Amino acid sequence: MLSKEDNETLTRIGPSTLMGSLLRHYWQPVLRSSELADRDGTPTRVRILGEDLIAFRDTGGKVGLLPLHCPHRGASLFFARNEQHGLRCIYHGWKFDVSGNCVDMPNEPGEGSARRVKKIGYPCREFGTVIWAYMGPGQPPGPPELEWVHLPENHVFATKRLHECNWAQALEGDLDSSHVGLLHSNLNKDVPSFSYGWRPDGSYNTIGHHRSPGVETHETDFGLWVAARRPSRDGLFYWRATALILPFYTIIPPSGDSPLHINVWQPMDDEHTLVWSIEYHGGRPLTDDERARLGSGQYAHYGPDDALPATSEPGGRWRSKANRSNDFLIDREMQRTTNFSGLRGFWRQDRAVVESMGPIADRSNEHLGASDLGIARFRRAVLQAARALSNEGKLPPGLEPRTQRVRAVAALVPENESWVDRITALSGARQGEWVPAP
C-alpha cells in the first residue's frame, strides 16, 4: 500500500515537483540518432518530464533541444526553418542556435537586440546511437555508460512504444517476476511462453511451473537488484536477478547466450511514458533469426502491423492499434483455449494490465504480497532519494557512470551460497566480452 501523498510524489514529474527534480539530475535519452538523421532537416517534437520541446540537427550536425514555443510571441518552433546553423521562427524570424542563443532578430532594430534575449534550451550530447539532454541544475554528471549505448548497431535491436500511464506504474511490472508465469503463459504448460528455446537445465520449464518464486532485493550503488528464486535440479536454485539502474532503466536477465533486454521507462508527462525497448548482446551481432523473432510482435516489440500511422506529435510514431479504446484487441476464444491472457504479444499483455489501472492508480487501495517486494523497495528507494535531494542536497544513486556497467544475470546457485555474491561476480558489463549465465 502506498499513501496518497507518496503516490503523488512518485508519479508527478513536472519541473517543480520532488520526483521531477530528482529525475532531472540524470541525463535524459531524447531520441535515437537515426530519428534525427538529417542536417537542416525537419525539427522533431518531443515531450520529456512534462516539458514540450523541439529537437533539431543543424548545418554542422550538432543537436539542439529548445522549448517548443518561441520566447517572442509563443509560436511553435516545429514550423521553424532549420537553416544555416540555427532554427528560425517563421513568425518574426527570431533565430536560435543549438546552444539556445538568439543569434538573429530581423524585425528588431539594432545589432544587440538578440543578445538581450535569455538563452533557452538544454545541453545535448550525442554518443553511441542516442541523443541525450541534461535538464537539471549545475554541471551534468558524466555521460551514461550503459552497455547497449556503446555497442555496434548490429549488436542491438531497439524499438519504442507509448504507454498511457505514469512512469512508475509502467516500470513496476519489470520488478515483478511472479506475473511472468501467468500473464505471459500458455495454457499448455509444456510450451515455453516467453523465451527462444529450452535450456538443458530446464530453467524455462522452471519459470512456467513455479509461479510463486521467492523474491529478495539488494541495494547497490546503481540502484537495486530484484531477484526471484525457483527450485531447479540437484539441490540448486534458479535465480533471475533484474537490475534496476536508477532512475528508470531495468535490465532483464538472459537465458544462455540469448540477448539481454533493457527497458528505458522515459516519463513524457504525469500520465504518459515512452518505453525504449532494447535487445542487445555484448559479445556478438544479433542473428537474423533473433531479429526476426524480436520483430514478430510476440515479445516486447511491435510487429510489422501493430503500430498506427505515424504523426508528428510527441510519441506519435509509437502508438499501437491495440489500445484501451478497443480493449487491446483481446481474443476471448484464444483466452479459453490456448493463451492465458487472450492478448497477443508480451508488450500488449503488459500494457493492458498497467493501463487498466488508470493513468495514475490509487495505490492506497492495493494489497501488496511477498512477491511484490521488488516493487515496494523500488518505491521506497526513489522516494527516499527524492526527499534526501530536496531536504539535504544529497545526490541520488546511479549518477556515477561507472556504476552503470552492469548486466542482469540468471544463475544456478546452491542453497548454502549467497545469490548476491554469485550475481555480483557475473554481472560486470565488459564491452566486447560476454559472460553467459552458467
N, C-alpha and C positions, 0 to 999 in steps of 0.2 A: 504494500500500500504506500502511496506517495501522497503527501498532503497537497491541498490545492495550491498553497504558497510555493512549495517546492516544484510542483508541476509547472506553474507559471514561470519560475526561474529557469527550469530546464529547457522549456520549449520556446521561449521568447528570445529572439536573437537579433533584434534591431540594434542600432548604434548606441542607444542609451541604456541598454539592459546589462545585467550581470553576465549572462551567458554570451551575449554579443560581444562584450568587452573581452571575455576570455578567448573566444574563437578568433578575434582579430589579432591576437598575439602570434598566431601561426600563419605561415604562408598559405594562401588560398589557391587551389587549382582553378584556373579560369576556363581554359579551352585546350584541346589538343592542338598542336601546331598546325595540323592538317585542316583544322576548322577555320583557320585564318591564314591561308596559304599565300594569297596574292598581295604583292606590294601595291599600294594605292588601290586596293580592292574595296569591295563593299564592306562598310562597318557592320559589326555584329552586336546585337543586343544581348546582354547578359544580366542576370539578377543574382546577386550574392549577398547573403546576410541582410536581406531586406532592402538592399540598395539597387536601384535600376541604373545600369552603367552601359557604356558603349566601348567596344574594343575595336582597334584598327591597327593595321600594319602600314607603316609609312613608306616613303620612296626608298629609304635606305634599308628597309627590312626590320626596323625596330617596332616594338609593340607599345601602344598606349592604351590606358584604361581610364576613361573620363566619366564624370556624371552624364547621364543620358541627356539632360536638359542644359542648353546653353545658358551661362550665367547672365547674359544680357537680358533677354525677354522670355526665356524658357522654352524656345523652340527645340524640338527633338534633334539631336545630332545624328540620329540614324539617317536622316536625309542629307547630311552634310556631304560636301565634296572632299574626297580624300585625294589631296594633290600637293605636290612639292613640299614634302616633309611635314605635313600637318593636315588637320581636319578643319574645314571651313564651313561654318554655319551658312545655310542658303538664305537665311532671313536678312541679315545685315552684313554678312561676310566676315564676322569675327573668326579668327583662325587660332587653333591651339596645336602645339607640338605634342610629342608623345610624353613629355615630362609635365604637361598640363599648363605650360606657359602660354599666355596670349601673345602671339607674335605679330598680329596684324589686326587693324581695326579701321577698315576703309571708310566707314561712314562717320568717323570722328576726326576732328581737326587736330593737328599736332602729332609729331612722331612719338611722343612719350605717353600717349593715352593708353596704349596697350599694356605698357609696363605697370600701370597703376591697377590693373585687374588682378585680383588674387589668384595665385596658382591653384589649379584644380587637378583632380585625378590622383591615381595611386601608382607607386613604382612597380614596374613589372620586370621579371626576369624570365628568360626562355632557356631551358636546358632539357636534355633528353628529348622527349616528344611533347612537352607540356609547357604552356604559358602560365606563369604564376604571378600573383599580385600580393603585396603586403598592405593590409588595410588598417594596421594597428599604430600605436604611438611609438615614437623614438626610432632607434635603429632596428631593422629587422634581424631576426636570427639568421644563422647560416642556412643556405638552401637545403631543402629536404634531400635525404639520402635513401629514400625508399627504393628498394632494389629495382622494381619494374621500370622506373623512370629512366634508369641509366642503361638499360639493356637495348641491344639492337631491335629494330622494329619487327624483324621476323621471329623474335622470341616472344612476342606479345600479341594477344587478341583482345581488343577493347571496344566496348560499346557503352551507351548511356541509356538511361530510362528515367522517366519522370514519375515520382510518387506524390500523390496528393495528400500528404500528411507531414507532420513536423519531423525534423531530422532524427531526434532521439527515438521516437516511436518506430521509424523505419529501420534504424540501425539495430535495435534491440533483438530482432529476430536472429541476427548473426551470433548472438551470445547465448542462444537457446538451443542446445543440442538435442533436447528431447523431442522437439517438433519434427525433426528430420525423419524419424521412423514412422511418423503418422502422416503429416501433411504431404510429404513428398513420396509416399509409399504407393505401391501397387497392392491390390487385393491378393494377388498371387505372391506369397512371401518368398518363393523361390526365384523371383525375378528381381535383379538388382535395380533399384529405382533411381539412384542419384549418382551413379558412377559409371566408369567406362568399361569395367570388366571385373572379374573375380581375382582376388589375390590368393596365393596359396595358404596364407594364414587364416583365411575365412573372415577377414575383417568386415567386408561389406555385409555378409550374412549376419555378422555380429551386430552391426548397427540396425539392420532391419528387424532382427528378432529380439533385441534388448531395448525396449522403448523407454525405460526409466533408468537412465545412466546415473551414476554418482557424479555430482558436479562439485568441483573445487576451483578456487581462484588464487592467484598470486600477484601481488602488486609489484611493478617493475619501474625502472627509470623511464621507460617509454609509455607506460600505461598499465596494462593488465593482461595476464594470462587467464583465460577461462577454459578449463579442461574438463572433459567428460570421460568417465571410466566405465568400460564394459568388460565383462569376463570374456576371455578368449580361450586358449588351449594350454595344456601343460603347465597349469598354475600361473599363467601370465594374464595380465590385464591389458586391454587395448585402450590407450589414452589418445584422445584427439584434443590438441590444445590450440584454441583460436587466439590469435594475437590481436588485442585492441591497442593500436598506436594512436594516442591522443593527437588531435581531438576527435577524428571521425574516420579512421582507417581500420578496417577489420580484414585480417588475413585468415583464410580458411585452410586447414591442413590438406596436403595432397595425399594420395594413396600410391605407393610405389613411385614410379617415375613419371606420373601424370603431372600436369602443371599445377602450380599454386593458383589460388583465386583470391583477389583482393577487391573489396568494395570500398568506394570513397563516397561517404554519405554527405555530400555538399549541401548545406542549407541554403535554399534560394530565399525563402522568407519563412514566416512562422508556420505556414501551412503547406509548403511545397519543398520537396527535396529532389535534387538532381543526383542520381546514383551513377557513378562511374563504375562499371563492372569489368574487371580485367583478369584475364588468364595469362600467366607468364611462366617461363621456365628459365632458371638461371644458368643452365649449362648447355642448352641446345636450342635451335629453332623449333617452333611448333610444327608438327607434321601436317600434311594436307588432310589426313583423316581427322586429326584433332580439330582443325579449323572447321571442317565440315560439320562435325558433331556440335561444336560450340555455336555455330551459326544456324542450327536446325530449329531453334525456338523451343527445344525441350529442356534447356538448362537455364542459366542465368541471363541469357541474351535473347533479344528479339530474333525471330526467324525472318525470312525474306518478305513475308506478307503481314507481319504483325504491327508495323508502325503506320500511323495515319500520315497523310501527305504533310510534308514539312511546311512550317510557317516561319516567319522572321521574328516571332515573339520569343522571349527567353524560354528555353527548353522546348521550343516549337518543333525541333527535329526529332524529339524523343517521346512523343505522345503515342500511346498504343490504341489500337482498335478495341481491344478488350479493356474495359474500364468500368467505373461504378455505374455509369448510366445504363449499361447492358449486363450488369451482374457478372462482368468479366467472362461472359460467354460460357457460363457453367453448363456442363453437359450432364444432366441427371441420369441418363442411361449409362454413360460411362462411369458415373459415381456408383451406380448399383452393381456394375458388372466387372470393371477392370481397374479403376483408378480411385483411390481413397477419397480424393477431394472433388473429382469431377472437373478439374481445371487442368488444361494442358500447359505444361511448362513451369519450371520452378519459379521463374520471375512472376508469372501470373498468380501462382499459388501464394507466394509471399505478399504480393501487392494486395490481393483480395482480402487477406486476413488483417493486414495492418491498416488498410484504408477503411475497412468495415468498422473500425473502432471510432471513426470520425477524424477530422483533421487534427484535433488535439483531444485525445481521450481523457476522460475524467479518471485519473489514477487513484483517487480517494476511495473508489468503489471496488478496486481489484483485490484479489486474494492470491498473493504470491506463495509458491510452494518451494520445496527443496530444489527442484530443477531450475528455478528462476534465480539461483544465487548469482550467476553472472550478470543478470540484468540489474539486480539490487546493488551489486558492487560498482557497476558502471555508473549508475545514477549517483551513488554516493561520491565516487571519485570526481566526477565533473562538477557536481555541486560544491564539494569542498574546495576544489581548485578555483572555481569562480569566486567564492566568498573570500578565500585566502588572498587572491589577487586584489579584490576590491578593498578588503579591510586592512591587509598587511603589506600589500605590494609584492607579495611572494609570487615569483614566476612559476607557471604550471609545468608539469612533466611533459616530456616529449619535444621540447623546443631544441634540445641539443641534437644536431643532425646524426651524430654517431650512434645515438640510441635507436635510431630507426632502421639500422642494419639488422633486420630480424626476419626470420621465416616462421610461419606456423608449422607445427610438427605433429605427425601421428607416429606413435611408437608402442611397441610391446614392452611392458615393464613388469618385472617380478613384484609380487605383493609386498616384499620387505624392502623394496627400493623406492627412493624418492622420485616421483614423477617430475618434480620441479628440476632436480639435478639432471635427469635424463633429457628433458625437453630443452633446458638451457644449453646443454652440451651440443645439441643437434641444431639449434635454432639460428646460429650465426649466418647471416647472408654475406657470402663472399662472391663478388661478381666474377662470373666465368667459371665458378666451381659449384657443383650440385651435390648435395648430400641427401639422397632419398631416405625415406623412413625405412627402418630395418624390417 
